[in-house]
Amino acid sequence: MTNIIARIKEEKPLVHHITNYVTTNESANVTLYWGGLPVMAHFKEEVAAMVESAAALVLNIGVLDDEQVEAMIRAGKKANQLEIPVILDPVGAGATDIRTDVAKELMSELDLAVIKGNQGEITVLSGGKAEMSGVESIGEYSKIEQDALNLAQQQDVVVVVSGAEDIVTDGQEVKRINRGHPLMGQVVGTGCMLSSTLGVFCGVEKDYLAASIAAVTAYGIAGEKASQEAERPASYKIALQDNISMVNDDDLIDL
């Protein structure tokens, strides 16, 4: 991927989020630190108009209500009309029936560019069964690569599986990425921040597989660098965000 981070900083893609209030600030900041511009517009009467100015749309179902789901569908359909990439983070799919149903409704109603989830969420959306504790995936997932491939093929979408080892696939090519640090799993919001990162990168690169691979790798590199500066979760979160602002294309030279 040639100079994608430089392109982000030059183009400053506007990333429209309809996300959950637990991590709104983190998602906005990470978008800004990569070089993009965040907007967090949820009101269903304005979301379509806001999408018209955006380079990408990120949908996160971490905290659900009927108004939000309607806003997501309105925004997503406008994004589809304008060929703006839509990134879905199906937070907690598999934890409750309603979360699974909402994720599937969005998958059915919208043409998605990327689905990003943990192993449990991706397994459930591909048609399998998962163990969930709240929104966290637990248990073993020996078939996760095949589940990711299946989901990517079913939906004609790039699938990103986040975990100790990340998986990115478009249903044909599979890329396993071993970057990041265990402390990332001890900070609330790192999954949402990854979704925002995907929005920023897909906002400047229409090859969504390549953009997703670059996004996941760059995010993991920032996580590794942060671990050299902080050893506790709270300070690590700050170090992670600082290092996101400093990752550059030289760090991605091997992609």
Secondary structure as a PSIPRED ss2 file (coil, helix, strand):
# PSIPRED VFORMAT (PSIPRED V4.0)

   1 M C   1.000  0.000  0.000
   2 T C   1.000  0.000  0.000
   3 N C   1.000  0.000  0.000
   4 I H   0.000  1.000  0.000
   5 I H   0.000  1.000  0.000
   6 A H   0.000  1.000  0.000
   7 R H   0.000  1.000  0.000
   8 I H   0.000  1.000  0.000
   9 K H   0.000  1.000  0.000
  10 E H   0.000  1.000  0.000
  11 E H   0.000  1.000  0.000
  12 K C   1.000  0.000  0.000
  13 P C   1.000  0.000  0.000
  14 L E   0.000  0.000  1.000
  15 V E   0.000  0.000  1.000
  16 H E   0.000  0.000  1.000
  17 H E   0.000  0.000  1.000
  18 I E   0.000  0.000  1.000
  19 T C   1.000  0.000  0.000
  20 N C   1.000  0.000  0.000
  21 Y C   1.000  0.000  0.000
  22 V C   1.000  0.000  0.000
  23 T C   1.000  0.000  0.000
  24 T H   0.000  1.000  0.000
  25 N H   0.000  1.000  0.000
  26 E H   0.000  1.000  0.000
  27 S H   0.000  1.000  0.000
  28 A H   0.000  1.000  0.000
  29 N H   0.000  1.000  0.000
  30 V H   0.000  1.000  0.000
  31 T H   0.000  1.000  0.000
  32 L H   0.000  1.000  0.000
  33 Y H   0.000  1.000  0.000
  34 W H   0.000  1.000  0.000
  35 G C   1.000  0.000  0.000
  36 G C   1.000  0.000  0.000
  37 L E   0.000  0.000  1.000
  38 P E   0.000  0.000  1.000
  39 V E   0.000  0.000  1.000
  40 M C   1.000  0.000  0.000
  41 A C   1.000  0.000  0.000
  42 H C   1.000  0.000  0.000
  43 F C   1.000  0.000  0.000
  44 K C   1.000  0.000  0.000
  45 E C   1.000  0.000  0.000
  46 E C   1.000  0.000  0.000
  47 V H   0.000  1.000  0.000
  48 A H   0.000  1.000  0.000
  49 A H   0.000  1.000  0.000
  50 M H   0.000  1.000  0.000
  51 V H   0.000  1.000  0.000
  52 E C   1.000  0.000  0.000
  53 S C   1.000  0.000  0.000
  54 A C   1.000  0.000  0.000
  55 A C   1.000  0.000  0.000
  56 A E   0.000  0.000  1.000
  57 L E   0.000  0.000  1.000
  58 V E   0.000  0.000  1.000
  59 L E   0.000  0.000  1.000
  60 N E   0.000  0.000  1.000
  61 I C   1.000  0.000  0.000
  62 G C   1.000  0.000  0.000
  63 V C   1.000  0.000  0.000
  64 L C   1.000  0.000  0.000
  65 D C   1.000  0.000  0.000
  66 D H   0.000  1.000  0.000
  67 E H   0.000  1.000  0.000
  68 Q H   0.000  1.000  0.000
  69 V H   0.000  1.000  0.000
  70 E H   0.000  1.000  0.000
  71 A H   0.000  1.000  0.000
  72 M H   0.000  1.000  0.000
  73 I H   0.000  1.000  0.000
  74 R H   0.000  1.000  0.000
  75 A H   0.000  1.000  0.000
  76 G H   0.000  1.000  0.000
  77 K H   0.000  1.000  0.000
  78 K H   0.000  1.000  0.000
  79 A H   0.000  1.000  0.000
  80 N H   0.000  1.000  0.000
  81 Q H   0.000  1.000  0.000
  82 L C   1.000  0.000  0.000
  83 E C   1.000  0.000  0.000
  84 I C   1.000  0.000  0.000
  85 P C   1.000  0.000  0.000
  86 V E   0.000  0.000  1.000
  87 I E   0.000  0.000  1.000
  88 L E   0.000  0.000  1.000
  89 D E   0.000  0.000  1.000
  90 P C   1.000  0.000  0.000
  91 V C   1.000  0.000  0.000
  92 G C   1.000  0.000  0.000
  93 A E   0.000  0.000  1.000
  94 G C   1.000  0.000  0.000
  95 A C   1.000  0.000  0.000
  96 T E   0.000  0.000  1.000
  97 D H   0.000  1.000  0.000
  98 I H   0.000  1.000  0.000
  99 R H   0.000  1.000  0.000
 100 T H   0.000  1.000  0.000
 101 D H   0.000  1.000  0.000
 102 V H   0.000  1.000  0.000
 103 A H   0.000  1.000  0.000
 104 K H   0.000  1.000  0.000
 105 E H   0.000  1.000  0.000
 106 L H   0.000  1.000  0.000
 107 M H   0.000  1.000  0.000
 108 S H   0.000  1.000  0.000
 109 E H   0.000  1.000  0.000
 110 L C   1.000  0.000  0.000
 111 D C   1.000  0.000  0.000
 112 L C   1.000  0.000  0.000
 113 A C   1.000  0.000  0.000
 114 V E   0.000  0.000  1.000
 115 I E   0.000  0.000  1.000
 116 K E   0.000  0.000  1.000
 117 G E   0.000  0.000  1.000
 118 N E   0.000  0.000  1.000
 119 Q H   0.000  1.000  0.000
 120 G H   0.000  1.000  0.000
 121 E H   0.000  1.000  0.000
 122 I H   0.000  1.000  0.000
 123 T H   0.000  1.000  0.000
 124 V H   0.000  1.000  0.000
 125 L H   0.000  1.000  0.000
 126 S C   1.000  0.000  0.000
 127 G C   1.000  0.000  0.000
 128 G C   1.000  0.000  0.000
 129 K C   1.000  0.000  0.000
 130 A C   1.000  0.000  0.000
 131 E E   0.000  0.000  1.000
 132 M E   0.000  0.000  1.000
 133 S E   0.000  0.000  1.000
 134 G C   1.000  0.000  0.000
 135 V C   1.000  0.000  0.000
 136 E E   0.000  0.000  1.000
 137 S E   0.000  0.000  1.000
 138 I E   0.000  0.000  1.000
 139 G C   1.000  0.000  0.000
 140 E C   1.000  0.000  0.000
 141 Y C   1.000  0.000  0.000
 142 S C   1.000  0.000  0.000
 143 K C   1.000  0.000  0.000
 144 I H   0.000  1.000  0.000
 145 E H   0.000  1.000  0.000
 146 Q H   0.000  1.000  0.000
 147 D H   0.000  1.000  0.000
 148 A H   0.000  1.000  0.000
 149 L H   0.000  1.000  0.000
 150 N H   0.000  1.000  0.000
 151 L H   0.000  1.000  0.000
 152 A H   0.000  1.000  0.000
 153 Q H   0.000  1.000  0.000
 154 Q H   0.000  1.000  0.000
 155 Q H   0.000  1.000  0.000
 156 D C   1.000  0.000  0.000
 157 V C   1.000  0.000  0.000
 158 V E   0.000  0.000  1.000
 159 V E   0.000  0.000  1.000
 160 V E   0.000  0.000  1.000
 161 V E   0.000  0.000  1.000
 162 S E   0.000  0.000  1.000
 163 G C   1.000  0.000  0.000
 164 A C   1.000  0.000  0.000
 165 E C   1.000  0.000  0.000
 166 D E   0.000  0.000  1.000
 167 I E   0.000  0.000  1.000
 168 V E   0.000  0.000  1.000
 169 T E   0.000  0.000  1.000
 170 D C   1.000  0.000  0.000
 171 G C   1.000  0.000  0.000
 172 Q C   1.000  0.000  0.000
 173 E C   1.000  0.000  0.000
 174 V E   0.000  0.000  1.000
 175 K E   0.000  0.000  1.000
 176 R E   0.000  0.000  1.000
 177 I E   0.000  0.000  1.000
 178 N C   1.000  0.000  0.000
 179 R C   1.000  0.000  0.000
 180 G C   1.000  0.000  0.000
 181 H C   1.000  0.000  0.000
 182 P H   0.000  1.000  0.000
 183 L H   0.000  1.000  0.000
 184 M H   0.000  1.000  0.000
 185 G H   0.000  1.000  0.000
 186 Q H   0.000  1.000  0.000
 187 V C   1.000  0.000  0.000
 188 V C   1.000  0.000  0.000
 189 G C   1.000  0.000  0.000
 190 T H   0.000  1.000  0.000
 191 G H   0.000  1.000  0.000
 192 C H   0.000  1.000  0.000
 193 M H   0.000  1.000  0.000
 194 L H   0.000  1.000  0.000
 195 S H   0.000  1.000  0.000
 196 S H   0.000  1.000  0.000
 197 T H   0.000  1.000  0.000
 198 L H   0.000  1.000  0.000
 199 G H   0.000  1.000  0.000
 200 V H   0.000  1.000  0.000
 201 F H   0.000  1.000  0.000
 202 C H   0.000  1.000  0.000
 203 G C   1.000  0.000  0.000
 204 V C   1.000  0.000  0.000
 205 E C   1.000  0.000  0.000
 206 K C   1.000  0.000  0.000
 207 D C   1.000  0.000  0.000
 208 Y H   0.000  1.000  0.000
 209 L H   0.000  1.000  0.000
 210 A H   0.000  1.000  0.000
 211 A H   0.000  1.000  0.000
 212 S H   0.000  1.000  0.000
 213 I H   0.000  1.000  0.000
 214 A H   0.000  1.000  0.000
 215 A H   0.000  1.000  0.000
 216 V H   0.000  1.000  0.000
 217 T H   0.000  1.000  0.000
 218 A H   0.000  1.000  0.000
 219 Y H   0.000  1.000  0.000
 220 G H   0.000  1.000  0.000
 221 I H   0.000  1.000  0.000
 222 A H   0.000  1.000  0.000
 223 G H   0.000  1.000  0.000
 224 E H   0.000  1.000  0.000
 225 K H   0.000  1.000  0.000
 226 A H   0.000  1.000  0.000
 227 S H   0.000  1.000  0.000
 228 Q C   1.000  0.000  0.000
 229 E C   1.000  0.000  0.000
 230 A C   1.000  0.000  0.000
 231 E C   1.000  0.000  0.000
 232 R C   1.000  0.000  0.000
 233 P H   0.000  1.000  0.000
 234 A H   0.000  1.000  0.000
 235 S H   0.000  1.000  0.000
 236 Y H   0.000  1.000  0.000
 237 K H   0.000  1.000  0.000
 238 I H   0.000  1.000  0.000
 239 A H   0.000  1.000  0.000
 240 L H   0.000  1.000  0.000
 241 Q H   0.000  1.000  0.000
 242 D H   0.000  1.000  0.000
 243 N H   0.000  1.000  0.000
 244 I H   0.000  1.000  0.000
 245 S C   1.000  0.000  0.000
 246 M C   1.000  0.000  0.000
 247 V C   1.000  0.000  0.000
 248 N C   1.000  0.000  0.000
 249 D H   0.000  1.000  0.000
 250 D H   0.000  1.000  0.000
 251 D H   0.000  1.000  0.000
 252 L H   0.000  1.000  0.000
 253 I C   1.000  0.000  0.000
 254 D C   1.000  0.000  0.000
 255 L C   1.000  0.000  0.000
